[in-house]
Amino acid sequence: MNYSRLSLTSVCALFAVAALMLSGCVSGILATMAVAAPNKDHPPRVVRDEAFAKRVDALYSQAWRVKVGPPAAELAVAVLEPGNYQFRYDIEVKQNDKGRKWLEPKFDWTLPLQPIGAPKGTILVLHGYRDAKENMLHWAVVLAEFGYRVVLVDLRGHGRSTGDGIAYGAFEAKDLGQVVDDLARRGLLAGKLGVIGVSYGASTGLLLAARDARVAAVVALEPFSNARDAVVEFAHGVAPKEAAKISDATFAAAVARAEKQGKFSWSDGDVLAAMSRVKAPVLFYHGAKDRWLSPENSRRLLAKAPHGSNLGILENDDHLVLSFRLVPIVYDVRKWFDRHLAGEGDASAAKTD
């Protein structure tokens, strides 16, 4: 659940409003917050900034929409082909006049004059909650530079995709299976298929791997292990003062109402239960200082993951820092995909925790 500063502020404000209301009203508001399409009230930069959108769209070799469902939605899909993009990436620490700090990624690239050869494989790149596929450009471009065809997807209700609501993987994993089908029909599924995702996208990628044997390797950055529990954990982590004013009973009522309102089953977002069906090895990373989704989520998932899976704990990272990070984990991620997708080198990566 990788948050921008703007959307984080809006969530805290909503919790503050909810905490002032009667408990019956609060559960309804929280339920609506949980399943509402984020792009309705928080359009991403690629929608708000025309110049940025034009530059990003020029980066993609092709882009189109895939009809998915039920429930019906259209997902925005874009492809980066292998090439030398001369990618430059850095993270700046910003601070306002009240002393509040936040991270702001800075990146640039050059369009390659020519491709660097046939793709070594195909990698699906999945963004976090309330984000868009462009929030994963740092991973997309470096993986394309490593020789992979990269496919970015706006999950339903996010970015430039449609969809009236979200379902924490219950609908989204099926959606992605339909996207992979579409890639195959278009002749774009080159070699073996890998998945990398952050937070909400990481968990959705694991649910996809549980239902689609075409997934040959997964990299999961700070996933949740159970969607139902993650909603409450995340609320307490991202807005602790506001969430503390809301009773456990009210949260439980909100979670139950969200399931009915969203017309999905929380059990379909139980990643831990789905791990018994995952055949692809998984490389997990989690920040030791993550207060939004604790590293115990990844530890639980690793215990159920296929043989050869690994977990790396980054001692100084919280949820936001890890979501923006490339170095040093990018080197092990490359080795992971090279071994499991391209049959190159040693698969050892990270340190089992």
C-alpha positions in Angstrom: 0.0 0.0 0.0 2.4 2.5 -1.3 1.2 6.0 -0.5 2.0 9.4 -1.9 2.0 12.4 0.5 -1.3 13.7 -0.9 -3.3 10.5 -0.6 -1.8 9.8 2.9 -3.0 13.2 4.1 -6.5 12.6 2.7 -6.8 9.2 4.4 -5.8 10.7 7.8 -8.4 13.4 7.3 -11.1 10.9 6.6 -10.2 8.9 9.7 -10.4 12.1 11.7 -13.9 12.8 10.4 -14.9 9.2 11.0 -13.7 9.2 14.6 -16.0 12.1 15.5 -19.1 10.3 14.3 -21.4 7.7 15.9 -20.1 4.2 15.6 -22.8 3.1 13.2 -21.9 5.8 10.8 -18.2 5.2 11.2 -18.4 1.5 10.1 -20.2 2.6 6.9 -17.7 5.3 6.1 -14.8 3.0 6.7 -16.4 0.3 4.6 -16.8 2.7 1.7 -13.2 3.9 2.1 -12.0 0.3 2.0 -13.6 -0.7 -1.3 -13.9 2.6 -3.2 -11.9 3.0 -6.4 -9.0 5.2 -5.4 -8.7 7.0 -8.8 -12.2 8.5 -8.2 -11.0 10.9 -5.5 -7.2 10.7 -6.1 -6.4 10.8 -9.8 -2.8 9.9 -10.3 -0.1 12.2 -11.7 -0.3 10.7 -15.1 -3.9 11.9 -15.2 -3.3 15.3 -13.6 -0.1 16.3 -15.4 -0.4 16.4 -19.1 3.3 16.9 -19.8 4.3 14.0 -17.6 1.7 11.8 -19.3 3.0 12.7 -22.7 6.5 11.8 -21.8 5.6 8.6 -20.0 3.4 7.4 -22.9 6.4 8.0 -25.3 8.4 5.6 -23.1 5.9 2.7 -23.8 6.4 0.6 -26.9 2.7 0.0 -26.9 -0.3 0.6 -24.6 -3.9 -0.6 -24.7 -6.8 -1.6 -22.5 -8.0 -5.1 -21.6 -11.6 -5.8 -20.7 -11.7 -7.9 -17.6 -14.3 -9.2 -15.1 -16.8 -9.9 -13.8 -17.3 -7.4 -12.4 -16.6 -5.5 -15.6 -13.6 -3.2 -15.8 -11.0 -2.1 -18.4 -7.4 -2.2 -17.3 -4.7 0.1 -18.8 -1.7 -2.0 -19.9 1.6 -0.8 -21.2 4.8 -2.5 -22.4 8.5 -1.6 -22.2 10.8 -3.5 -24.5 14.4 -4.4 -23.6 16.7 -1.5 -24.2 19.3 0.9 -22.8 17.2 3.7 -21.4 20.2 5.4 -19.6 18.0 5.4 -16.5 18.8 7.9 -13.7 17.1 7.5 -10.4 17.4 9.2 -7.0 15.3 9.8 -3.9 15.2 13.2 -2.3 14.1 13.9 1.3 11.7 16.8 1.4 10.6 18.8 4.5 7.9 21.4 4.9 7.9 24.4 7.3 6.3 22.3 10.0 9.2 19.9 10.0 7.3 17.0 8.3 9.5 15.0 6.0 8.6 12.9 3.0 10.4 11.1 0.2 10.2 12.3 -3.4 11.7 10.1 -6.2 13.5 11.8 -9.1 14.1 9.9 -12.3 14.9 10.4 -15.9 15.6 8.3 -19.0 16.5 8.5 -22.6 14.5 6.6 -25.2 16.7 3.8 -26.7 17.8 4.2 -30.3 17.3 0.4 -30.8 16.3 -2.6 -28.8 19.1 -4.7 -27.2 17.8 -8.1 -28.4 15.0 -10.6 -27.9 13.5 -10.5 -24.4 14.9 -13.0 -21.9 11.4 -13.3 -20.4 8.3 -11.3 -19.5 7.8 -9.5 -16.2 4.5 -8.2 -14.9 5.0 -5.1 -12.7 2.3 -4.3 -10.1 1.8 -1.1 -8.1 0.6 -0.4 -4.6 -2.7 0.7 -3.2 -3.9 4.2 -4.3 -1.1 4.3 -6.8 -0.7 3.8 -10.6 1.6 1.8 -12.8 3.8 4.9 -13.3 4.7 4.6 -9.6 6.6 1.5 -10.6 8.6 3.0 -13.4 11.9 2.7 -11.5 11.5 -1.1 -11.4 10.0 -1.3 -14.9 12.9 0.6 -16.6 15.7 -1.2 -14.9 14.1 -4.6 -15.6 13.8 -3.6 -19.3 17.5 -2.6 -19.2 18.3 -6.1 -17.8 16.8 -7.5 -21.0 13.2 -8.3 -20.1 9.9 -7.3 -21.7 8.1 -5.5 -19.0 4.3 -5.2 -18.7 2.8 -2.6 -16.4 -0.8 -2.7 -15.4 -3.1 -0.3 -13.6 -5.1 -2.5 -11.3 -8.9 -2.0 -11.3 -9.9 1.3 -9.8 -6.4 2.6 -10.0 -4.5 4.8 -12.5 -6.1 5.0 -15.9 -8.1 1.8 -15.4 -11.8 1.7 -14.8 -13.8 -0.2 -12.2 -16.2 1.0 -9.5 -14.4 -0.6 -6.6 -11.5 -2.7 -5.5 -11.3 -6.2 -3.8 -7.7 -6.6 -2.4 -6.9 -9.4 -4.9 -10.2 -11.2 -4.9 -11.1 -9.7 -8.3 -7.7 -8.5 -9.2 -5.9 -11.8 -9.5 -8.5 -13.0 -11.9 -8.2 -9.7 -13.8 -4.5 -10.3 -14.2 -5.0 -13.8 -15.5 -7.1 -12.3 -18.3 -4.3 -9.8 -19.0 -1.8 -12.6 -19.3 -4.3 -14.4 -21.7 -4.4 -11.2 -23.7 -0.6 -10.9 -23.8 -0.4 -14.5 -25.2 -3.0 -13.7 -27.9 -1.0 -10.7 -28.9 2.3 -12.7 -29.1 3.8 -10.6 -26.3 4.3 -13.4 -23.7 8.0 -13.9 -24.4 9.7 -16.7 -22.5 8.8 -17.4 -18.9 6.6 -15.1 -16.9 7.7 -13.3 -13.7 5.9 -11.0 -11.4 7.2 -8.2 -9.2 4.8 -6.1 -7.0 4.8 -3.8 -4.0 2.4 -4.1 -1.1 -1.1 -4.4 -2.5 0.5 -5.3 -5.8 2.8 -7.9 -4.2 -0.1 -9.7 -2.6 -2.1 -9.6 -5.7 0.8 -11.0 -7.6 1.0 -13.9 -5.2 -2.7 -14.6 -5.6 -2.1 -14.6 -9.4 0.7 -17.1 -9.0 -1.7 -19.3 -6.9 -4.2 -19.6 -9.7 -1.9 -19.4 -12.8 0.8 -21.9 -13.4 2.4 -19.6 -16.1 4.0 -17.6 -13.3 7.5 -18.9 -12.9 9.0 -16.5 -10.4 7.8 -13.8 -8.0 9.4 -10.9 -6.2 7.1 -9.6 -3.4 8.0 -6.3 -1.7 6.2 -5.8 1.6 3.1 -7.9 0.9 0.2 -8.4 3.3 -0.6 -12.0 4.2 -4.4 -11.6 4.7 -6.4 -8.8 3.2 -9.1 -8.7 5.9 -6.5 -8.2 8.6 -4.3 -5.9 6.5 -7.1 -3.3 6.2 -7.2 -2.9 10.0 -3.4 -3.2 10.5 -2.9 -0.6 7.8 -5.4 1.8 9.3 -3.6 1.7 12.7 -0.2 2.1 11.0 -0.9 4.9 8.7 -3.2 7.0 11.0 -2.6 5.7 14.6 -4.1 8.6 16.5 -7.3 8.6 14.4 -7.6 4.8 14.3 -7.2 4.6 18.1 -10.5 6.5 18.5 -12.3 3.8 16.6 -13.2 0.6 18.5 -12.3 -2.9 17.5 -16.0 -3.7 17.1 -16.5 -0.8 14.7 -13.5 -1.9 12.6 -15.0 -5.4 12.6 -18.3 -4.1 11.4 -16.6 -2.0 8.8 -14.8 -5.0 7.4 -18.0 -7.0 7.3 -19.8 -4.2 5.5 -17.0 -3.7 3.0 -17.3 -7.4 2.0 -21.0 -7.0 1.3 -20.7 -3.6 -0.3 -17.8 -4.7 -2.6 -19.6 -8.0 -3.4 -16.5 -10.1 -2.8 -15.2 -12.6 -0.2 -12.4 -11.7 2.1 -11.3 -15.3 1.9 -10.4 -14.8 -1.7 -7.8 -12.2 -0.6 -6.3 -14.6 2.0 -2.8 -14.8 0.6 -1.5 -17.1 3.3 -4.1 -19.7 2.5 -3.4 -19.4 -1.2 0.4 -20.1 -0.7 -0.2 -23.8 -0.8 -1.1 -23.4 -4.5 1.9 -21.3 -5.4 4.4 -23.3 -7.3 6.8 -20.5 -8.3 9.6 -19.6 -5.9 9.2 -16.2 -4.2 11.8 -13.6 -3.2 10.3 -11.5 -0.4 11.6 -8.2 0.9 10.3 -6.3 3.9 11.4 -3.3 6.0 12.1 -4.0 9.7 10.6 -0.6 10.5 7.4 -1.1 8.6 4.5 0.0 10.8 1.9 -0.1 8.1 2.3 -3.8 7.2 4.6 -5.5 9.7 7.4 -7.8 8.4 5.6 -10.7 10.1 3.4 -10.7 7.0 6.3 -11.7 4.9 7.6 -14.2 7.5 4.2 -16.0 7.6 4.1 -16.1 3.8 7.7 -17.4 3.6 6.8 -20.3 5.9 4.2 -21.5 3.4 6.2 -20.6 0.2 7.7 -23.1 -2.2 11.1 -24.6 -1.6 13.9 -22.2 -2.7 12.0 -19.0 -1.6 13.8 -16.4 0.4 13.2 -13.4 2.6 15.4 -10.3 3.0 14.7 -7.9 5.9 16.0 -4.4 5.4 16.8 -3.2 8.9 16.4 0.6 8.3 13.4 0.6 5.9 9.8 1.4 6.6 7.0 0.9 4.2 7.6 4.0 2.1 11.4 3.7 1.9 11.3 0.1 0.6 8.6 1.0 -1.9 11.0 3.6 -3.5 14.2 1.5 -3.1 16.3 0.0 -5.9 19.8 -0.3 -4.4 20.9 -2.7 -3.1 18.1 -5.2 -3.7 18.0 -4.6 -7.5 21.0 -6.8 -7.9 19.5 -9.8 -6.2 16.2 -9.2 -8.0 18.1 -9.4 -11.3 19.8 -12.6 -10.3 16.4 -14.1 -9.2 14.7 -13.4 -12.5 17.8 -14.3 -14.5 17.9 -17.8 -12.8 14.2 -18.6 -12.8 13.2 -17.0 -16.1 16.3 -17.0 -18.2 18.1 -20.0 -16.7 21.2 -17.9 -15.9 23.5 -17.9 -12.9 22.8 -18.7 -9.3 19.3 -18.3 -7.8 20.6 -17.4 -4.3 19.3 -14.0 -3.3 18.5 -12.2 -0.1 19.0 -13.8 3.3 16.4 -16.2 4.7 15.0 -14.7 7.9 
